[in-house]
Amino acid sequence: MISDYMCDFCKQRVDVSKKTRISKSPHNLIIHLQRIDMNFETFVNEKLTNKHEFPTNFNLYPYTLDYYER
């Protein structure tokens, strides 16, 4: 969700959502995570060190074009 976005068409500030959809599920999926976060007290980027675990099987159907077109 992007808050307070300036719409070029209507010239008003609006809330919008950004989505990425895929047309076909890949055999292999590589996900790149942004592992830094801005510290607004020091205004320095800090590396995130918490651990994330992901399932070995991941259902991509909700992120496909077919899902949104039904």
PDB file of N, CA, C and O in Angstrom, chain B, residues numbered from 101:
ATOM      1  N   MET B 101       0.840  -1.179   0.000  1.00  0.00           N
ATOM      2  CA  MET B 101       0.000   0.000   0.000  1.00  0.00           C
ATOM      3  C   MET B 101       0.889   1.248   0.000  1.00  0.00           C
ATOM      4  O   MET B 101       1.851   1.346   0.763  1.00  0.00           O
ATOM      5  N   ILE B 102       0.549   2.176  -0.858  1.00  0.00           N
ATOM      6  CA  ILE B 102       1.278   3.445  -0.923  1.00  0.00           C
ATOM      7  C   ILE B 102       0.298   4.545  -0.526  1.00  0.00           C
ATOM      8  O   ILE B 102      -0.716   4.762  -1.190  1.00  0.00           O
ATOM      9  N   SER B 103       0.613   5.228   0.556  1.00  0.00           N
ATOM     10  CA  SER B 103      -0.274   6.283   1.071  1.00  0.00           C
ATOM     11  C   SER B 103       0.136   7.638   0.516  1.00  0.00           C
ATOM     12  O   SER B 103       1.315   7.907   0.289  1.00  0.00           O
ATOM     13  N   ASP B 104      -0.853   8.472   0.305  1.00  0.00           N
ATOM     14  CA  ASP B 104      -0.638   9.869  -0.076  1.00  0.00           C
ATOM     15  C   ASP B 104       0.107  10.010  -1.403  1.00  0.00           C
ATOM     16  O   ASP B 104       0.992  10.856  -1.537  1.00  0.00           O
ATOM     17  N   TYR B 105      -0.252   9.188  -2.369  1.00  0.00           N
ATOM     18  CA  TYR B 105       0.357   9.217  -3.701  1.00  0.00           C
ATOM     19  C   TYR B 105      -0.317  10.303  -4.534  1.00  0.00           C
ATOM     20  O   TYR B 105      -1.542  10.424  -4.522  1.00  0.00           O
ATOM     21  N   MET B 106       0.484  11.099  -5.261  1.00  0.00           N
ATOM     22  CA  MET B 106      -0.072  12.159  -6.114  1.00  0.00           C
ATOM     23  C   MET B 106      -0.440  11.565  -7.467  1.00  0.00           C
ATOM     24  O   MET B 106       0.433  11.162  -8.235  1.00  0.00           O
ATOM     25  N   CYS B 107      -1.729  11.514  -7.749  1.00  0.00           N
ATOM     26  CA  CYS B 107      -2.223  10.965  -9.008  1.00  0.00           C
ATOM     27  C   CYS B 107      -1.997  11.977 -10.130  1.00  0.00           C
ATOM     28  O   CYS B 107      -2.426  13.127 -10.038  1.00  0.00           O
ATOM     29  N   ASP B 108      -1.318  11.537 -11.188  1.00  0.00           N
ATOM     30  CA  ASP B 108      -1.056  12.420 -12.325  1.00  0.00           C
ATOM     31  C   ASP B 108      -2.325  12.732 -13.108  1.00  0.00           C
ATOM     32  O   ASP B 108      -2.430  13.793 -13.724  1.00  0.00           O
ATOM     33  N   PHE B 109      -3.283  11.820 -13.089  1.00  0.00           N
ATOM     34  CA  PHE B 109      -4.511  11.998 -13.853  1.00  0.00           C
ATOM     35  C   PHE B 109      -5.484  12.972 -13.177  1.00  0.00           C
ATOM     36  O   PHE B 109      -5.958  13.919 -13.805  1.00  0.00           O
ATOM     37  N   CYS B 110      -5.778  12.733 -11.889  1.00  0.00           N
ATOM     38  CA  CYS B 110      -6.782  13.563 -11.194  1.00  0.00           C
ATOM     39  C   CYS B 110      -6.176  14.672 -10.348  1.00  0.00           C
ATOM     40  O   CYS B 110      -6.909  15.497  -9.804  1.00  0.00           O
ATOM     41  N   LYS B 111      -4.854  14.710 -10.227  1.00  0.00           N
ATOM     42  CA  LYS B 111      -4.135  15.750  -9.473  1.00  0.00           C
ATOM     43  C   LYS B 111      -4.554  15.800  -8.002  1.00  0.00           C
ATOM     44  O   LYS B 111      -4.610  16.873  -7.401  1.00  0.00           O
ATOM     45  N   GLN B 112      -4.845  14.640  -7.433  1.00  0.00           N
ATOM     46  CA  GLN B 112      -5.205  14.561  -6.018  1.00  0.00           C
ATOM     47  C   GLN B 112      -4.307  13.535  -5.337  1.00  0.00           C
ATOM     48  O   GLN B 112      -3.730  12.662  -5.984  1.00  0.00           O
ATOM     49  N   ARG B 113      -4.205  13.658  -4.027  1.00  0.00           N
ATOM     50  CA  ARG B 113      -3.453  12.681  -3.237  1.00  0.00           C
ATOM     51  C   ARG B 113      -4.386  11.525  -2.894  1.00  0.00           C
ATOM     52  O   ARG B 113      -5.475  11.729  -2.359  1.00  0.00           O
ATOM     53  N   VAL B 114      -3.942  10.308  -3.211  1.00  0.00           N
ATOM     54  CA  VAL B 114      -4.769   9.119  -3.002  1.00  0.00           C
ATOM     55  C   VAL B 114      -3.912   7.994  -2.417  1.00  0.00           C
ATOM     56  O   VAL B 114      -2.683   8.044  -2.465  1.00  0.00           O
ATOM     57  N   ASP B 115      -4.579   6.983  -1.866  1.00  0.00           N
ATOM     58  CA  ASP B 115      -3.907   5.759  -1.426  1.00  0.00           C
ATOM     59  C   ASP B 115      -4.029   4.733  -2.550  1.00  0.00           C
ATOM     60  O   ASP B 115      -5.118   4.515  -3.083  1.00  0.00           O
ATOM     61  N   VAL B 116      -2.927   4.116  -2.902  1.00  0.00           N
ATOM     62  CA  VAL B 116      -2.920   3.132  -3.978  1.00  0.00           C
ATOM     63  C   VAL B 116      -2.235   1.853  -3.500  1.00  0.00           C
ATOM     64  O   VAL B 116      -1.471   1.856  -2.535  1.00  0.00           O
ATOM     65  N   SER B 117      -2.529   0.781  -4.190  1.00  0.00           N
ATOM     66  CA  SER B 117      -1.826  -0.463  -3.906  1.00  0.00           C
ATOM     67  C   SER B 117      -1.067  -0.879  -5.164  1.00  0.00           C
ATOM     68  O   SER B 117      -1.524  -0.674  -6.288  1.00  0.00           O
ATOM     69  N   LYS B 118       0.084  -1.459  -4.943  1.00  0.00           N
ATOM     70  CA  LYS B 118       0.935  -1.896  -6.040  1.00  0.00           C
ATOM     71  C   LYS B 118       0.975  -3.414  -6.008  1.00  0.00           C
ATOM     72  O   LYS B 118       1.188  -4.015  -4.955  1.00  0.00           O
ATOM     73  N   LYS B 119       0.768  -4.039  -7.177  1.00  0.00           N
ATOM     74  CA  LYS B 119       0.760  -5.491  -7.272  1.00  0.00           C
ATOM     75  C   LYS B 119       1.628  -5.944  -8.430  1.00  0.00           C
ATOM     76  O   LYS B 119       1.750  -5.267  -9.451  1.00  0.00           O
ATOM     77  N   THR B 120       2.218  -7.091  -8.241  1.00  0.00           N
ATOM     78  CA  THR B 120       2.955  -7.741  -9.306  1.00  0.00           C
ATOM     79  C   THR B 120       2.319  -9.095  -9.540  1.00  0.00           C
ATOM     80  O   THR B 120       2.121  -9.863  -8.598  1.00  0.00           O
ATOM     81  N   ARG B 121       1.996  -9.393 -10.790  1.00  0.00           N
ATOM     82  CA  ARG B 121       1.386 -10.682 -11.140  1.00  0.00           C
ATOM     83  C   ARG B 121       2.263 -11.392 -12.149  1.00  0.00           C
ATOM     84  O   ARG B 121       2.923 -10.760 -12.974  1.00  0.00           O
ATOM     85  N   ILE B 122       2.262 -12.697 -12.075  1.00  0.00           N
ATOM     86  CA  ILE B 122       3.067 -13.474 -13.016  1.00  0.00           C
ATOM     87  C   ILE B 122       2.136 -14.230 -13.951  1.00  0.00           C
ATOM     88  O   ILE B 122       1.021 -14.595 -13.578  1.00  0.00           O
ATOM     89  N   SER B 123       2.600 -14.456 -15.149  1.00  0.00           N
ATOM     90  CA  SER B 123       1.753 -15.150 -16.129  1.00  0.00           C
ATOM     91  C   SER B 123       1.879 -16.661 -16.022  1.00  0.00           C
ATOM     92  O   SER B 123       0.926 -17.388 -16.302  1.00  0.00           O
ATOM     93  N   LYS B 124       3.057 -17.139 -15.617  1.00  0.00           N
ATOM     94  CA  LYS B 124       3.269 -18.576 -15.515  1.00  0.00           C
ATOM     95  C   LYS B 124       4.212 -18.848 -14.348  1.00  0.00           C
ATOM     96  O   LYS B 124       5.212 -18.151 -14.177  1.00  0.00           O
ATOM     97  N   SER B 125       3.895 -19.855 -13.552  1.00  0.00           N
ATOM     98  CA  SER B 125       4.739 -20.196 -12.408  1.00  0.00           C
ATOM     99  C   SER B 125       6.063 -20.794 -12.881  1.00  0.00           C
ATOM    100  O   SER B 125       6.072 -21.656 -13.760  1.00  0.00           O
ATOM    101  N   PRO B 126       7.173 -20.346 -12.311  1.00  0.00           N
ATOM    102  CA  PRO B 126       8.468 -20.892 -12.702  1.00  0.00           C
ATOM    103  C   PRO B 126       8.732 -22.236 -12.016  1.00  0.00           C
ATOM    104  O   PRO B 126       8.108 -22.560 -11.005  1.00  0.00           O
ATOM    105  N   HIS B 127       9.648 -22.999 -12.566  1.00  0.00           N
ATOM    106  CA  HIS B 127      10.057 -24.253 -11.922  1.00  0.00           C
ATOM    107  C   HIS B 127      10.890 -23.965 -10.689  1.00  0.00           C
ATOM    108  O   HIS B 127      10.785 -24.670  -9.685  1.00  0.00           O
ATOM    109  N   ASN B 128      11.715 -22.934 -10.758  1.00  0.00           N
ATOM    110  CA  ASN B 128      12.544 -22.503  -9.636  1.00  0.00           C
ATOM    111  C   ASN B 128      12.262 -21.035  -9.369  1.00  0.00           C
ATOM    112  O   ASN B 128      12.130 -20.232 -10.292  1.00  0.00           O
ATOM    113  N   LEU B 129      12.174 -20.706  -8.103  1.00  0.00           N
ATOM    114  CA  LEU B 129      11.874 -19.319  -7.728  1.00  0.00           C
ATOM    115  C   LEU B 129      12.959 -18.807  -6.803  1.00  0.00           C
ATOM    116  O   LEU B 129      13.280 -19.441  -5.798  1.00  0.00           O
ATOM    117  N   ILE B 130      13.521 -17.664  -7.141  1.00  0.00           N
ATOM    118  CA  ILE B 130      14.519 -17.013  -6.290  1.00  0.00           C
ATOM    119  C   ILE B 130      13.905 -15.732  -5.769  1.00  0.00           C
ATOM    120  O   ILE B 130      13.425 -14.902  -6.540  1.00  0.00           O
ATOM    121  N   ILE B 131      13.922 -15.578  -4.470  1.00  0.00           N
ATOM    122  CA  ILE B 131      13.351 -14.392  -3.832  1.00  0.00           C
ATOM    123  C   ILE B 131      14.485 -13.611  -3.188  1.00  0.00           C
ATOM    124  O   ILE B 131      15.264 -14.150  -2.402  1.00  0.00           O
ATOM    125  N   HIS B 132      14.562 -12.339  -3.533  1.00  0.00           N
ATOM    126  CA  HIS B 132      15.572 -11.463  -2.949  1.00  0.00           C
ATOM    127  C   HIS B 132      14.898 -10.594  -1.895  1.00  0.00           C
ATOM    128  O   HIS B 132      13.952  -9.865  -2.194  1.00  0.00           O
ATOM    129  N   LEU B 133      15.380 -10.674  -0.680  1.00  0.00           N
ATOM    130  CA  LEU B 133      14.814  -9.884   0.407  1.00  0.00           C
ATOM    131  C   LEU B 133      15.716  -8.693   0.712  1.00  0.00           C
ATOM    132  O   LEU B 133      16.939  -8.821   0.777  1.00  0.00           O
ATOM    133  N   GLN B 134      15.107  -7.562   0.894  1.00  0.00           N
ATOM    134  CA  GLN B 134      15.852  -6.387   1.315  1.00  0.00           C
ATOM    135  C   GLN B 134      16.134  -6.549   2.801  1.00  0.00           C
ATOM    136  O   GLN B 134      15.210  -6.496   3.614  1.00  0.00           O
ATOM    137  N   ARG B 135      17.386  -6.745   3.164  1.00  0.00           N
ATOM    138  CA  ARG B 135      17.756  -7.056   4.543  1.00  0.00           C
ATOM    139  C   ARG B 135      18.289  -5.836   5.282  1.00  0.00           C
ATOM    140  O   ARG B 135      19.106  -5.971   6.192  1.00  0.00           O
ATOM    141  N   ILE B 136      17.830  -4.642   4.897  1.00  0.00           N
ATOM    142  CA  ILE B 136      18.210  -3.434   5.619  1.00  0.00           C
ATOM    143  C   ILE B 136      16.958  -2.658   5.972  1.00  0.00           C
ATOM    144  O   ILE B 136      15.915  -2.793   5.332  1.00  0.00           O
ATOM    145  N   ASP B 137      17.084  -1.862   6.984  1.00  0.00           N
ATOM    146  CA  ASP B 137      15.968  -1.042   7.436  1.00  0.00           C
ATOM    147  C   ASP B 137      16.522   0.306   7.862  1.00  0.00           C
ATOM    148  O   ASP B 137      17.606   0.378   8.440  1.00  0.00           O
ATOM    149  N   MET B 138      15.791   1.366   7.583  1.00  0.00           N
ATOM    150  CA  MET B 138      16.246   2.694   7.959  1.00  0.00           C
ATOM    151  C   MET B 138      15.916   2.956   9.426  1.00  0.00           C
ATOM    152  O   MET B 138      14.767   2.812   9.845  1.00  0.00           O
ATOM    153  N   ASN B 139      16.916   3.338  10.194  1.00  0.00           N
ATOM    154  CA  ASN B 139      16.721   3.760  11.579  1.00  0.00           C
ATOM    155  C   ASN B 139      16.491   5.271  11.541  1.00  0.00           C
ATOM    156  O   ASN B 139      17.410   6.028  11.230  1.00  0.00           O
ATOM    157  N   PHE B 140      15.280   5.713  11.852  1.00  0.00           N
ATOM    158  CA  PHE B 140      14.941   7.131  11.735  1.00  0.00           C
ATOM    159  C   PHE B 140      15.432   7.961  12.910  1.00  0.00           C
ATOM    160  O   PHE B 140      15.315   9.186  12.886  1.00  0.00           O
ATOM    161  N   GLU B 141      15.972   7.327  13.926  1.00  0.00           N
ATOM    162  CA  GLU B 141      16.599   8.076  15.025  1.00  0.00           C
ATOM    163  C   GLU B 141      18.019   8.488  14.654  1.00  0.00           C
ATOM    164  O   GLU B 141      18.456   9.596  14.968  1.00  0.00           O
ATOM    165  N   THR B 142      18.744   7.576  13.976  1.00  0.00           N
ATOM    166  CA  THR B 142      20.130   7.861  13.594  1.00  0.00           C
ATOM    167  C   THR B 142      20.280   8.164  12.103  1.00  0.00           C
ATOM    168  O   THR B 142      21.335   8.626  11.668  1.00  0.00           O
ATOM    169  N   PHE B 143      19.226   7.905  11.318  1.00  0.00           N
ATOM    170  CA  PHE B 143      19.240   8.081   9.863  1.00  0.00           C
ATOM    171  C   PHE B 143      20.354   7.262   9.199  1.00  0.00           C
ATOM    172  O   PHE B 143      21.044   7.721   8.288  1.00  0.00           O
ATOM    173  N   VAL B 144      20.496   6.034   9.698  1.00  0.00           N
ATOM    174  CA  VAL B 144      21.485   5.101   9.168  1.00  0.00           C
ATOM    175  C   VAL B 144      20.765   3.803   8.818  1.00  0.00           C
ATOM    176  O   VAL B 144      19.878   3.359   9.548  1.00  0.00           O
ATOM    177  N   ASN B 145      21.152   3.200   7.699  1.00  0.00           N
ATOM    178  CA  ASN B 145      20.613   1.888   7.350  1.00  0.00           C
ATOM    179  C   ASN B 145      21.214   0.832   8.262  1.00  0.00           C
ATOM    180  O   ASN B 145      22.421   0.815   8.500  1.00  0.00           O
ATOM    181  N   GLU B 146      20.354  -0.053   8.771  1.00  0.00           N
ATOM    182  CA  GLU B 146      20.817  -1.115   9.650  1.00  0.00           C
ATOM    183  C   GLU B 146      20.475  -2.462   9.035  1.00  0.00           C
ATOM    184  O   GLU B 146      19.392  -2.650   8.481  1.00  0.00           O
ATOM    185  N   LYS B 147      21.409  -3.394   9.138  1.00  0.00           N
ATOM    186  CA  LYS B 147      21.196  -4.725   8.598  1.00  0.00           C
ATOM    187  C   LYS B 147      20.266  -5.509   9.514  1.00  0.00           C
ATOM    188  O   LYS B 147      20.441  -5.507  10.733  1.00  0.00           O
ATOM    189  N   LEU B 148      19.268  -6.185   8.922  1.00  0.00           N
ATOM    190  CA  LEU B 148      18.366  -7.040   9.678  1.00  0.00           C
ATOM    191  C   LEU B 148      18.995  -8.422   9.789  1.00  0.00           C
ATOM    192  O   LEU B 148      19.460  -8.980   8.795  1.00  0.00           O
ATOM    193  N   THR B 149      19.010  -8.963  10.980  1.00  0.00           N
ATOM    194  CA  THR B 149      19.661 -10.254  11.194  1.00  0.00           C
ATOM    195  C   THR B 149      18.691 -11.338  11.652  1.00  0.00           C
ATOM    196  O   THR B 149      19.119 -12.447  11.972  1.00  0.00           O
ATOM    197  N   ASN B 150      17.403 -11.041  11.690  1.00  0.00           N
ATOM    198  CA  ASN B 150      16.437 -12.059  12.115  1.00  0.00           C
ATOM    199  C   ASN B 150      16.312 -13.153  11.052  1.00  0.00           C
ATOM    200  O   ASN B 150      16.515 -12.907   9.863  1.00  0.00           O
ATOM    201  N   LYS B 151      15.979 -14.342  11.495  1.00  0.00           N
ATOM    202  CA  LYS B 151      15.915 -15.503  10.621  1.00  0.00           C
ATOM    203  C   LYS B 151      14.520 -15.649  10.013  1.00  0.00           C
ATOM    204  O   LYS B 151      13.513 -15.440  10.689  1.00  0.00           O
ATOM    205  N   HIS B 152      14.474 -16.011   8.729  1.00  0.00           N
ATOM    206  CA  HIS B 152      13.217 -16.281   8.040  1.00  0.00           C
ATOM    207  C   HIS B 152      13.235 -17.711   7.524  1.00  0.00           C
ATOM    208  O   HIS B 152      14.236 -18.170   6.974  1.00  0.00           O
ATOM    209  N   GLU B 153      12.143 -18.397   7.701  1.00  0.00           N
ATOM    210  CA  GLU B 153      12.017 -19.741   7.157  1.00  0.00           C
ATOM    211  C   GLU B 153      10.854 -19.765   6.176  1.00  0.00           C
ATOM    212  O   GLU B 153       9.798 -19.183   6.423  1.00  0.00           O
ATOM    213  N   PHE B 154      11.070 -20.450   5.063  1.00  0.00           N
ATOM    214  CA  PHE B 154      10.060 -20.524   4.024  1.00  0.00           C
ATOM    215  C   PHE B 154       9.743 -21.982   3.738  1.00  0.00           C
ATOM    216  O   PHE B 154      10.615 -22.840   3.875  1.00  0.00           O
ATOM    217  N   PRO B 155       8.518 -22.273   3.346  1.00  0.00           N
ATOM    218  CA  PRO B 155       8.190 -23.653   2.995  1.00  0.00           C
ATOM    219  C   PRO B 155       8.888 -24.056   1.690  1.00  0.00           C
ATOM    220  O   PRO B 155       9.203 -23.211   0.853  1.00  0.00           O
ATOM    221  N   THR B 156       9.117 -25.341   1.541  1.00  0.00           N
ATOM    222  CA  THR B 156       9.753 -25.804   0.299  1.00  0.00           C
ATOM    223  C   THR B 156       8.766 -25.813  -0.859  1.00  0.00           C
ATOM    224  O   THR B 156       9.172 -25.725  -2.018  1.00  0.00           O
ATOM    225  N   ASN B 157       7.471 -25.917  -0.560  1.00  0.00           N
ATOM    226  CA  ASN B 157       6.424 -25.818  -1.584  1.00  0.00           C
ATOM    227  C   ASN B 157       5.620 -24.563  -1.317  1.00  0.00           C
ATOM    228  O   ASN B 157       5.148 -24.325  -0.205  1.00  0.00           O
ATOM    229  N   PHE B 158       5.478 -23.774  -2.351  1.00  0.00           N
ATOM    230  CA  PHE B 158       4.819 -22.480  -2.207  1.00  0.00           C
ATOM    231  C   PHE B 158       3.786 -22.338  -3.316  1.00  0.00           C
ATOM    232  O   PHE B 158       4.120 -22.470  -4.493  1.00  0.00           O
ATOM    233  N   ASN B 159       2.538 -22.071  -2.954  1.00  0.00           N
ATOM    234  CA  ASN B 159       1.465 -21.928  -3.930  1.00  0.00           C
ATOM    235  C   ASN B 159       1.504 -20.528  -4.542  1.00  0.00           C
ATOM    236  O   ASN B 159       1.210 -19.542  -3.866  1.00  0.00           O
ATOM    237  N   LEU B 160       1.862 -20.447  -5.802  1.00  0.00           N
ATOM    238  CA  LEU B 160       1.950 -19.154  -6.491  1.00  0.00           C
ATOM    239  C   LEU B 160       0.659 -18.758  -7.198  1.00  0.00           C
ATOM    240  O   LEU B 160       0.567 -17.657  -7.741  1.00  0.00           O
ATOM    241  N   TYR B 161      -0.319 -19.621  -7.198  1.00  0.00           N
ATOM    242  CA  TYR B 161      -1.552 -19.338  -7.941  1.00  0.00           C
ATOM    243  C   TYR B 161      -2.197 -17.997  -7.568  1.00  0.00           C
ATOM    244  O   TYR B 161      -2.639 -17.291  -8.474  1.00  0.00           O
ATOM    245  N   PRO B 162      -2.279 -17.605  -6.294  1.00  0.00           N
ATOM    246  CA  PRO B 162      -2.886 -16.300  -5.975  1.00  0.00           C
ATOM    247  C   PRO B 162      -2.146 -15.102  -6.553  1.00  0.00           C
ATOM    248  O   PRO B 162      -2.672 -13.989  -6.534  1.00  0.00           O
ATOM    249  N   TYR B 163      -0.938 -15.307  -7.066  1.00  0.00           N
ATOM    250  CA  TYR B 163      -0.141 -14.209  -7.628  1.00  0.00           C
ATOM    251  C   TYR B 163      -0.097 -14.244  -9.155  1.00  0.00           C
ATOM    252  O   TYR B 163       0.665 -13.498  -9.769  1.00  0.00           O
ATOM    253  N   THR B 164      -0.892 -15.089  -9.760  1.00  0.00           N
ATOM    254  CA  THR B 164      -0.880 -15.226 -11.216  1.00  0.00           C
ATOM    255  C   THR B 164      -1.992 -14.411 -11.877  1.00  0.00           C
ATOM    256  O   THR B 164      -2.942 -13.986 -11.220  1.00  0.00           O
ATOM    257  N   LEU B 165      -1.857 -14.205 -13.169  1.00  0.00           N
ATOM    258  CA  LEU B 165      -2.886 -13.506 -13.937  1.00  0.00           C
ATOM    259  C   LEU B 165      -4.199 -14.304 -13.960  1.00  0.00           C
ATOM    260  O   LEU B 165      -5.282 -13.720 -13.910  1.00  0.00           O
ATOM    261  N   ASP B 166      -4.101 -15.620 -14.036  1.00  0.00           N
ATOM    262  CA  ASP B 166      -5.300 -16.463 -14.061  1.00  0.00           C
ATOM    263  C   ASP B 166      -6.154 -16.255 -12.816  1.00  0.00           C
ATOM    264  O   ASP B 166      -7.382 -16.239 -12.902  1.00  0.00           O
ATOM    265  N   TYR B 167      -5.525 -16.100 -11.682  1.00  0.00           N
ATOM    266  CA  TYR B 167      -6.258 -15.910 -10.429  1.00  0.00           C
ATOM    267  C   TYR B 167      -7.065 -14.601 -10.458  1.00  0.00           C
ATOM    268  O   TYR B 167      -8.206 -14.568  -9.998  1.00  0.00           O
ATOM    269  N   TYR B 168      -6.480 -13.539 -10.990  1.00  0.00           N
ATOM    270  CA  TYR B 168      -7.149 -12.230 -11.014  1.00  0.00           C
ATOM    271  C   TYR B 168      -8.190 -12.125 -12.132  1.00  0.00           C
ATOM    272  O   TYR B 168      -9.081 -11.278 -12.073  1.00  0.00           O
ATOM    273  N   GLU B 169      -8.079 -12.969 -13.133  1.00  0.00           N
ATOM    274  CA  GLU B 169      -8.997 -12.901 -14.279  1.00  0.00           C
ATOM    275  C   GLU B 169     -10.222 -13.795 -14.122  1.00  0.00           C
ATOM    276  O   GLU B 169     -11.112 -13.776 -14.972  1.00  0.00           O
ATOM    277  N   ARG B 170     -10.279 -14.568 -13.057  1.00  0.00           N
ATOM    278  CA  ARG B 170     -11.445 -15.461 -12.920  1.00  0.00           C
ATOM    279  C   ARG B 170     -12.639 -14.752 -12.374  1.00  0.00           C
ATOM    280  O   ARG B 170     -13.694 -15.362 -12.200  1.00  0.00           O
TER     281      ARG B 170
END
